[in-house]
Amino acid sequence: MSIKTLISPSLTQEYYCTTNLNIYDASECIRLATQAATDRHLRITSTHQNTSITVCLCEDNYPGWLSIQDIQFLQPATITYQPQVVSASEIQQRIPEIIAFTQAAKMQTNYYLWGGTVAPNYDCSGLMQAAFKSVGVWLPRDAYQQEAFVQTIDINEIQPGDLIFFGTPQKATHVGLYLGEGCYIHSSGKEIGRNGIGIDQLSEQGGQVSQSYYQQLRGAGRVINSYISNQQ
């Protein structure tokens, strides 16, 4: 089936989503990789598939598969995506809004969703990406990408709005947002003891979730600029 029979051509080579869409990690469209919120831009990178097409999200350069059934929710973009340049000082001024976003997300009924970047259900890095995006700052999609993107700081010098990374010695697999006073907010799965967004202590003295993640602590980083896809 040709993609040309399903969607109008775009002179900009980009499309925008008319509703929230799921982006999958394989052509079978079973396992979620990420999500594209309404109005988000993407590029189609394959021209014909039977059940799905490959796409690349413009804002964070993230690849994935879109179900053929969801092509109806794409419209040609008349203007290409232009990344917003945000300075480190501007980002710091927006930290209270970023923190407020995560706390408002926590107040909604939610659960941990692998690949979730759209309210109300997020994965860990999806919550971070959505929170910063809410003030015009784009982060890369996954925890290990976010860790590589931020400015590394000493864990003893963390400030509210910094990202805290957890995982193995080889790779970051989880991320949270530092709130101050030894606490951070994050979305975690039920296998750790909670299914959704919560606040935990950055200490081995906390509850089950705090203890589990503290044992996997890798370090912290500060967001000092907004992601621009051609940087990577």
Salt bridges, closest charged atoms under 4 A:
GLU14 OE1 - HIS41 ND1 2.87
ASP25 OD2 - ARG31 NE 3.04
GLU59 OE1 - ARG40 NE 2.98
ASP60 OD2 - ARG40 NH2 2.79
ASP123 OD2 - ARG141 NH2 2.83
GLU147 OE2 - ARG218 NE 2.94
ASP162 OD1 - ARG222 NE 2.85
ASP200 OD2 - HIS186 NE2 2.62
ASP200 OD2 - ARG194 NH1 2.79
